[in-house]
Amino acid sequence: MHMIPHPDRRLARIRGRAHASAEKMVAANVRAYLNREPIGVAAADMPPRRDGKVERRRSSRVAMASEVLVRRLGGFNFNVALKDISSGGCRVEMLEPSEIGDPVIARLPQLEPLGSRVCWAEGTTTGMQFLTTIHPAVFDLLLTRISSGETVEPPAVE
């Protein structure tokens, strides 16, 4: 007769392996951060920047000349200029300066609103990081929509 191990002990072993793996990853990310290296990816996989520094973004940016609908939490919707976009965030030209850490919502053509946060700001030029990374297939479709000129209409007020 084959005995099934007790579920609680099996779960404890799995949890222990997961914690050990997570601790190794966190330690590696901390070392990379302190050494000013990209986190989570190999430096050789990152595209070089114009100023010669190593790019820390996890996905490459695509230059855009379009608009995106952005709303600060508790504020109004505004169409702002989209300068570049990646699956993890975008650079926009806001109407007024933003503060780092501000929560914002980005509405891209035919996608659900994306929760975002301001990760850097220089005047009105603002870098937003999406809280959920866009899947590569969805991102490719989004690039097609944006380059074809599709716009985002504000939701109707009832």
WOJOTA-V900166 format. One record per helix or strand of 2 or more residues. SS is the DSSP state (h for helix, s for strand). FROM is the first residue (numbers start at 0). TO is the last residue. If there is no record, write none. Layout:
# WOJOTA-V900166
SS,FROM,TO
SS,FROM,TO
This chain:
# WOJOTA-V900166
h,6,33
h,42,44
s,61,71
s,76,85
s,88,92
s,102,106
s,113,121
s,124,129
h,135,146
